[in-house]
Amino acid sequence: MPLAMSYVPWQFWGQTCDLEKALQCGTIFPELNKPFLGKRGVVR
């Protein structure tokens, strides 16, 4: 019996952010930039 299984979707190379924005966001890929929106994903 397996202990765990993972699902990792294929990552495609797309657009990239400029260096300054990438350092602020923590990623060079805009589609991976998921800012914190508040309590449980609810926009206030």
MDTraj code that builds the backbone (N, CA, C; nanometers):
import mdtraj as md
import numpy as np

residues = "MET PRO LEU ALA MET SER TYR VAL PRO TRP GLN PHE TRP GLY GLN THR CYS ASP LEU GLU LYS ALA LEU GLN CYS GLY THR ILE PHE PRO GLU LEU ASN LYS PRO PHE LEU GLY LYS ARG GLY VAL VAL ARG".split()
xyz = np.array([
    [0.0849, -0.1170, 0.0000],
    [0.0000, 0.0000, 0.0000],
    [0.0900, 0.1242, 0.0000],
    [0.0693, 0.2156, -0.0963],
    [0.1524, 0.3358, -0.0997],
    [0.1191, 0.4291, 0.0170],
    [0.2216, 0.4932, 0.0689],
    [0.2036, 0.5871, 0.1789],
    [0.1328, 0.7143, 0.1321],
    [0.1714, 0.7628, 0.0143],
    [0.1104, 0.8851, -0.0387],
    [0.1275, 0.8885, -0.1898],
    [0.0467, 0.9693, -0.2536],
    [0.0595, 0.9902, -0.3974],
    [0.0616, 1.1405, -0.4213],
    [0.1340, 1.1820, -0.5224],
    [0.1390, 1.3249, -0.5528],
    [0.0861, 1.3499, -0.6932],
    [0.0387, 1.4705, -0.7124],
    [-0.0045, 1.5148, -0.8448],
    [0.0688, 1.6444, -0.8741],
    [0.1501, 1.6438, -0.9769],
    [0.2266, 1.7620, -1.0148],
    [0.1961, 1.7918, -1.1607],
    [0.1177, 1.8968, -1.1872],
    [0.0860, 1.9289, -1.3266],
    [0.2097, 1.9754, -1.4016],
    [0.2113, 1.9525, -1.5311],
    [0.3238, 1.9907, -1.6146],
    [0.3335, 2.1425, -1.6210],
    [0.4500, 2.1964, -1.5930],
    [0.4722, 2.3408, -1.5957],
    [0.5260, 2.3820, -1.7313],
    [0.4542, 2.4693, -1.7996],
    [0.4991, 2.5196, -1.9284],
    [0.5740, 2.6502, -1.9093],
    [0.6783, 2.6708, -1.9901],
    [0.7545, 2.7944, -1.9839],
    [0.6752, 2.9016, -2.0563],
    [0.6302, 3.0029, -1.9841],
    [0.5500, 3.1093, -2.0430],
    [0.6202, 3.2428, -2.0295],
    [0.5418, 3.3455, -2.0092],
    [0.5978, 3.4786, -1.9912],
    [0.6721, 3.4866, -1.8585],
    [0.7643, 3.5807, -1.8500],
    [0.8361, 3.6032, -1.7250],
    [0.8254, 3.7501, -1.6866],
    [0.8331, 3.7745, -1.5573],
    [0.8305, 3.9110, -1.5053],
    [0.9688, 3.9732, -1.5187],
    [0.9721, 4.1074, -1.5135],
    [1.1021, 4.1722, -1.5084],
    [1.1635, 4.1465, -1.3703],
    [1.2923, 4.1680, -1.3574],
    [1.3657, 4.1299, -1.2369],
    [1.3113, 4.1967, -1.1114],
    [1.2811, 4.3257, -1.1169],
    [1.2329, 4.3965, -0.9980],
    [1.1002, 4.3392, -0.9484],
    [1.0064, 4.3176, -1.0398],
    [0.8766, 4.2613, -1.0016],
    [0.8919, 4.1173, -0.9532],
    [0.9796, 4.0405, -1.0170],
    [1.0019, 3.9019, -0.9764],
    [1.0550, 3.8943, -0.8337],
    [1.1437, 3.9843, -0.7969],
    [1.1963, 3.9852, -0.6603],
    [1.0890, 4.0245, -0.5596],
    [0.9981, 4.1126, -0.5973],
    [0.8888, 4.1521, -0.5083],
    [0.7891, 4.0382, -0.4891],
    [0.7595, 3.9657, -0.5972],
    [0.6584, 3.8593, -0.5938],
    [0.7133, 3.7267, -0.5434],
    [0.8430, 3.7033, -0.5622],
    [0.9019, 3.5764, -0.5221],
    [0.8999, 3.4718, -0.6315],
    [0.8620, 3.5103, -0.7533],
    [0.8615, 3.4186, -0.8667],
    [0.8799, 3.4976, -0.9954],
    [0.9410, 3.4346, -1.0948],
    [0.9558, 3.5021, -1.2239],
    [0.8373, 3.4748, -1.3152],
    [0.7497, 3.3826, -1.2757],
    [0.6356, 3.3447, -1.3585],
    [0.5083, 3.4129, -1.3083],
    [0.4462, 3.5003, -1.3892],
    [0.3255, 3.5707, -1.3445],
    [0.2099, 3.4765, -1.3083],
    [0.1989, 3.3633, -1.3756],
    [0.0882, 3.2717, -1.3451],
    [0.1046, 3.2017, -1.2102],
    [0.2240, 3.2061, -1.1521],
    [0.2458, 3.1484, -1.0196],
    [0.2352, 3.2522, -0.9087],
    [0.2136, 3.3769, -0.9436],
    [0.2008, 3.4834, -0.8449],
    [0.0593, 3.4799, -0.7889],
    [0.0440, 3.4232, -0.6716],
    [-0.0861, 3.4101, -0.6066],
    [-0.0822, 3.4848, -0.4738],
    [-0.1124, 3.6154, -0.4748],
    [-0.1048, 3.6929, -0.3508],
    [-0.2126, 3.6509, -0.2510],
    [-0.1848, 3.6744, -0.1239],
    [-0.2794, 3.6437, -0.0174],
    [-0.3973, 3.7387, -0.0268],
    [-0.5187, 3.6866, -0.0353],
    [-0.6377, 3.7686, -0.0555],
    [-0.7194, 3.7918, 0.0707],
    [-0.6797, 3.7355, 0.1799],
    [-0.7551, 3.7544, 0.3031],
    [-0.8002, 3.6216, 0.3605],
    [-0.8992, 3.6264, 0.4440],
    [-0.9464, 3.5081, 0.5146],
    [-1.0089, 3.4072, 0.4187],
    [-0.9503, 3.2919, 0.4106],
    [-1.0011, 3.1783, 0.3327],
    [-1.0308, 3.2129, 0.1873],
    [-0.9481, 3.2955, 0.1262],
    [-0.9620, 3.3270, -0.0150],
    [-1.0748, 3.4221, -0.0499],
    [-1.1359, 3.4843, 0.0502],
    [-1.2455, 3.5778, 0.0265],
    [-1.1874, 3.7170, 0.0054],
    [-1.2214, 3.7792, -0.1056],
    [-1.1742, 3.9147, -0.1327],
    [-1.2585, 4.0131, -0.0532],
    [-1.1924, 4.1017, 0.0188],
    [-1.2660, 4.2007, 0.0994],
    [-1.2636, 4.3345, 0.0344],
])
top = md.Topology()
chain = top.add_chain()
for i, resn in enumerate(residues, 1):
    res = top.add_residue(resn, chain, resSeq=i)
    for name in ("N", "CA", "C"):
        top.add_atom(name, md.element.get_by_symbol(name[0]), res)
traj = md.Trajectory(xyz[None], top)
